[in-house]
């Protein structure tokens, strides 16, 4: 059997088909303290995550417009320069307040969407995301060819990815 705590704090237990309910309940009871601590840690992580993203106020039209202006000023020159270097051109670049991803490339229509929350990252980490999404116009999947393209067009991509994860992890988990 296994158990995990999902983001909303619910406990998910996996057990083999046919295992008696009493055994599952005993498993849960034996892990009551772990459940309590894990739920507490998950809740605290969610609070830190919210605090991280709340650093960029987007509640009013004025705030959203200011963020959009800053994003365009930051990202458009990067897209222009790297597009030229890589020989690719997105059909559309747009921005949304995405918290699950820094960027998304739609291969079918060749559009790229960048998260407004990139404004919370150092510029070179933002550039890593720009190159990453542009590379998807050349290679849709995260395979060896994609990584070779990243090596070619943004050699420090692994370091930038580590730093981005570290920034978010510090804000979200508080451990590292």
N, C-alpha and C positions, 0 to 999 in steps of 0.2 A: 504494500500500500504506500501511497505518497500523499502529501498534503502541501498546499501552497495558499498563500494569501494574495488575492488579486487587489488591484488598485483601490477599489471601493471598500476594501477591508473584509470582504466575504472570504470564507474558508472553502476551498475546493479540495475534496478528497477523492482520490482515484483508488479503486479497489477492483480486484479481479471479479469477473462475472460469476455469480453464484456464491460469493462470500456471504456468510450469514450477517445480517444486520447487527446482531449483538457484537460481533467481532469488530465491525467498523466503528460502532459506538464506543467500544472499549479503546480502540486505537485513538479516537478523538479525545476521550477522557484522559488517557495516558499522556497526551500531548497538550493538555489544557494550558499549562504555563508557557510552552512554546507559542501557542496560538495567541495568548495575551501579549507576549513580548513582540511577536511578529506584527500583530495588528497595530500595536503602539508605534513600532518603527515605521510601518507603512504610512500611518497617519502623519507622523512627523515629516516623513519624506514628501508627502503631498503638500504639506504646509510650506516647506522649503521651496518646492517646485513652484508653487503659486507666488511666493515672495520673489523668486527669480524673474518670472515672467511679468510680474506687476511692476518691475523696475521701469518698464516701458508703458507709460499710460496711453491707452488707446480708447478710452471711454467716450470722449467727445469728438465731434467732427473736426474741431481745431487740432486736437491731439493726433488724430488719424492723418489729417492732411500734412501736419508737420513731420510725422514719421515717414509718410510717403515721399515728401520732398527730400528728406535726409537719405532715404533708401536709394532713390533715383540718383542723387548726387554721388553716393558711394558706389553703387553697383553698376550703373550704366557705363562708366568709363572702363571698368573691368571687363564687362561683357564685350564691349567694342574691341578692346585691345586683344583679349584672348580669342575672340571669334576670328579676328583677322589672322592671328598667329596659327590657329588650328584649322582654318579653312572651313568653318561652319557658320551658320547664321540661324539663330532661332527666329521663328515666324512671329513670336510675341513674347515679351517679357512682362510679367505682372507680379503683383505682390499681395499677400494675404497674411493675416495674423495666425499662422499655423504654429501649433506647439508640438506637434508630433514629428515634424520634419523641418529641416532647414531649407530644403529646396525640393522641387519635383519637376521632372522633365517628362512631358507627354510626347512620346516618340511619334505617335500617329500624326499629330498636327504640328510637331516640332516647337511647341511652346514650353516655356520655363516659368515656373512660379517660385518666387523666393519668399521666405518667411520674414515678416516685419521684425521678428525677434533677432534677426541677424545683427540688428543695431546694438545688441548687448554683447557682441563678440569683438575681439580685436580684429583690425582690418585684414591682417594676413589670413586669419581663419575664415573670414568672409570670402576672401579671394579663393581659398581652397574650395568652398562650396560652389562658387561661380564656375571654376574650372571643372569640378566634379559633374555639375549638371550639363555643361557644354560637352564634356566627354561622352555623355549619354547620347548625344546626337551622332556620335561616331560609333559607339558601341552600347547597345541598350542594357546589357547585363553586367554584373560585377564579376566578370571572368578575368582570365590572365591578360587578354588583350586590353580590357578596360584599365587594369592596373598598370600595364605598360604605357598606356596613353597618359595616365596620371603621372607616372614617373617622368615622362617626357615633358609634359606641359606644366607640371607643378611638382618639382622634385621633392619638396618638403611636405608633401601631402600627408604622409603618415604622422609626422610631427604635429601638423596643424590639426589633424583629426584627434590626436591624443590630447592636445591642449584644449580643444573644444569640449571634448568629453570630460576633461578634468574640471573645466569651468562649470559645466553643468552638474557634474557629480558633486563638486564642493557645495554648489547652491542647493542641489536636490537632496543629497545624502548626508552631507556634512562630515563624511569620513575621511575623504582623501584630499 
